[in-house]
Amino acid sequence: MANKKVGVKGKEVHIDWHFPENMTSKYATNLIVQHNEHEFVLSFFEIAPPIVLGQKDLDIDSVNAECVSRIVIAPSRIEEFITVLQRNLEMYKTNILDEGDK
């Protein structure tokens, strides 16, 4: 996906990736994936542990999961998305194992 070119009227055009300066990154601890016939919806959530000060018997029934981002992907692109994630996960695992051997 990173070096992709798109076709425009029979001509391949290079994609110039741009990240706006004011764009913020969010940390996600949980993910919900939903789909219908037209799209896949990936909802990313962050669950922050509650602040507990000096309580030995903690009685918590629930914690909030704050949605930090929701991404909608066309079914025609989801397989490529999964392939790219799998490839990057394998590279990550390889790099981590290589670093552990040193």
One Martini backbone bead per residue (centre of mass of N, CA, C, O) as a GRO file, in nm:
protein
  102
    1MET     BB    1   0.053   0.065  -0.016
    2ALA     BB    2   0.287   0.280   0.000
    3ASN     BB    3   0.366   0.257  -0.338
    4LYS     BB    4   0.117   0.344  -0.471
    5LYS     BB    5  -0.085   0.342  -0.764
    6VAL     BB    6  -0.310   0.524  -0.964
    7GLY     BB    7  -0.577   0.525  -1.184
    8VAL     BB    8  -0.600   0.782  -1.452
    9LYS     BB    9  -0.713   0.749  -1.745
   10GLY     BB   10  -0.482   0.509  -1.792
   11LYS     BB   11  -0.297   0.642  -1.566
   12GLU     BB   12  -0.032   0.643  -1.362
   13VAL     BB   13  -0.034   0.765  -1.017
   14HIS     BB   14   0.131   0.897  -0.772
   15ILE     BB   15   0.135   0.889  -0.423
   16ASP     BB   16   0.124   1.169  -0.194
   17TRP     BB   17   0.187   1.153   0.122
   18HIS     BB   18  -0.014   1.317   0.390
   19PHE     BB   19   0.044   1.492   0.706
   20PRO     BB   20  -0.097   1.678   0.912
   21GLU     BB   21   0.013   1.881   1.166
   22ASN     BB   22  -0.272   1.848   1.348
   23MET     BB   23  -0.235   1.558   1.377
   24THR     BB   24  -0.342   1.291   1.584
   25SER     BB   25  -0.254   1.043   1.801
   26LYS     BB   26  -0.390   0.729   1.901
   27TYR     BB   27  -0.468   0.501   2.155
   28ALA     BB   28  -0.531   0.145   2.126
   29THR     BB   29  -0.689  -0.138   2.314
   30ASN     BB   30  -0.942  -0.163   2.116
   31LEU     BB   31  -1.157  -0.365   1.885
   32ILE     BB   32  -1.416  -0.316   1.639
   33VAL     BB   33  -1.580  -0.530   1.398
   34GLN     BB   34  -1.781  -0.439   1.120
   35HIS     BB   35  -2.046  -0.546   0.882
   36ASN     BB   36  -2.158  -0.522   0.546
   37GLU     BB   37  -2.223  -0.512   0.208
   38HIS     BB   38  -2.046  -0.214   0.186
   39GLU     BB   39  -1.879  -0.243   0.475
   40PHE     BB   40  -1.615  -0.170   0.699
   41VAL     BB   41  -1.597  -0.128   1.061
   42LEU     BB   42  -1.349   0.044   1.253
   43SER     BB   43  -1.327   0.050   1.610
   44PHE     BB   44  -1.142   0.252   1.830
   45PHE     BB   45  -1.021   0.195   2.168
   46GLU     BB   46  -0.988   0.337   2.502
   47ILE     BB   47  -0.868   0.200   2.812
   48ALA     BB   48  -0.865   0.341   3.123
   49PRO     BB   49  -0.760   0.305   3.413
   50PRO     BB   50  -0.845   0.348   3.716
   51ILE     BB   51  -0.811   0.550   3.984
   52VAL     BB   52  -0.625   0.414   4.266
   53LEU     BB   53  -0.621   0.509   4.621
   54GLY     BB   54  -0.574   0.289   4.877
   55GLN     BB   55  -0.756   0.047   4.777
   56LYS     BB   56  -0.830  -0.283   4.853
   57ASP     BB   57  -1.147  -0.281   4.791
   58LEU     BB   58  -1.252  -0.327   4.468
   59ASP     BB   59  -1.565  -0.192   4.315
   60ILE     BB   60  -1.599  -0.270   3.976
   61ASP     BB   61  -1.826  -0.284   3.696
   62SER     BB   62  -1.688  -0.052   3.508
   63VAL     BB   63  -1.550   0.079   3.201
   64ASN     BB   64  -1.440   0.306   2.979
   65ALA     BB   65  -1.479   0.323   2.618
   66GLU     BB   66  -1.304   0.525   2.400
   67CYS     BB   67  -1.352   0.658   2.100
   68VAL     BB   68  -1.077   0.747   1.870
   69SER     BB   69  -1.176   0.575   1.608
   70ARG     BB   70  -1.324   0.559   1.269
   71ILE     BB   71  -1.321   0.312   1.006
   72VAL     BB   72  -1.398   0.295   0.657
   73ILE     BB   73  -1.417  -0.001   0.442
   74ALA     BB   74  -1.404  -0.143   0.156
   75PRO     BB   75  -1.430  -0.466   0.053
   76SER     BB   76  -1.213  -0.430  -0.183
   77ARG     BB   77  -0.977  -0.343   0.056
   78ILE     BB   78  -0.956  -0.543   0.305
   79GLU     BB   79  -0.753  -0.758   0.207
   80GLU     BB   80  -0.513  -0.565   0.174
   81PHE     BB   81  -0.510  -0.466   0.464
   82ILE     BB   82  -0.454  -0.742   0.595
   83THR     BB   83  -0.191  -0.804   0.444
   84VAL     BB   84  -0.032  -0.561   0.552
   85LEU     BB   85  -0.058  -0.633   0.850
   86GLN     BB   86   0.076  -0.913   0.834
   87ARG     BB   87   0.347  -0.823   0.720
   88ASN     BB   88   0.415  -0.627   0.957
   89LEU     BB   89   0.402  -0.837   1.182
   90GLU     BB   90   0.631  -1.015   1.076
   91MET     BB   91   0.849  -0.794   1.083
   92TYR     BB   92   0.826  -0.740   1.383
   93LYS     BB   93   0.893  -1.023   1.484
   94THR     BB   94   1.169  -1.042   1.349
   95ASN     BB   95   1.296  -0.793   1.487
   96ILE     BB   96   1.254  -0.885   1.781
   97LEU     BB   97   1.412  -1.154   1.759
   98ASP     BB   98   1.679  -1.029   1.664
   99GLU     BB   99   1.718  -0.847   1.917
  100GLY     BB  100   1.716  -1.090   2.129
  101ASP     BB  101   1.992  -1.222   2.010
  102LYS     BB  102   2.195  -0.972   2.098
   0.00000   0.00000   0.00000
